[in-house]
Amino acid sequence: MHRGLPPNSPTQSHHVTRRGFLSYAAAAAGLGLATYSGTHARHEFEITPTTLPIRNLPDAFQGFRIVQMSDIHLEEYTETWFLERMVAQVNALAPDLVLITGDFVTVGPLSLEVSWRAAGVAAEILSTLKAPQRFGVLGNHDVNVGAEHVIRPLEAHRTPILVDSYTPIERGSDVIWLCGANDAGTRIPDLNFAIPARPNAPVIFMCHEPDYAEQVVLHPRFPLIDLMLSGHTHGGQIRLPYIGPLILPTMGQKYVEGLFHFDHMQLYVNRGIGTVGVPFRLNCPAELAHITLVRA
């Protein structure tokens, strides 16, 4: 009759040790992955060159270059040095225009005073952008920490914020229209104020949340919009093979990153610079979108 080995037999002791080793190895691998995601991967970034054809683009704007920044989230969890690095990268590209599509700061576990101070620091760093013009819109985090606390320092440092409003971008006698929505995640944008009624020129529309595009196409002024720029999704922030993005916010679950088409309107969704919720990125580097306009 076969009998089991006694509790202290070398074979059973070896089995327990191997199992313990595998558990330790798995924990170490998980810790290593978390460390990599929170340090190295979170500070990786890509400059994504994109050429976009625009209807009736005026001659003066042929080859016009825009850098889109998004989702800075200073200082939870983006460090000031990383934003400074991003600004240096933008300056090296020497764009004609810089557009920032919301979430300059984060509403999170730290106090609102921390976020308000971070808005001022972000405004100071962004003031070192060398492009001839720059504009931004609000994101949901900006509104939740207090829109006035974000807008005031940015505009004091020459970064105008468009809230259901528009402005001409002029080159000589030629013009394109730059439009900005109120934050669609926390408020209800009014496109009758955000989009000019008779622009007679191309229209670029900024809105933080990309899924709002499905509301835009239902609006009477949708035919006037050529390009919509959004952020909000962080590209999913953590992307696993065969699974895809793990972290997608409300109003950022359908159009996650890159270029989409809604009839004539193009939507570009930027993965952003910062992170939210957890200070991790994986297989989803931060992004500066380098957009060149050409005539369609």
Buried (B, 14 or more C-beta within 10 A) or exposed (E): EEEEEEEEEEEEEEEEEEEEEEEEEEEEEEEEEBEBBBEEBBBEBEEBEBEBEBEEBBEBBEEBBBBBBBBBBBBBBBBBEBBEBBBEBBBEBEBBBBBBBBBBBBBBEEEEEBBBBBBBBBBBBBBEBBBEBBBBBBBBBBBBBBBEBBBBBBEEBEBBBBBBBBBEBEBEEBBBBBBBBBBBBBBEBBBEBBBBEEBEBBBBBBBBBBBBBEBBEEBEBBEBBBBBBBBBBBBBBBBEEEEEBBBBBEBBEEBBBBBBEBEBBBBBBBBBBBBBBBBBBBBBBBBBBBBBBEBE
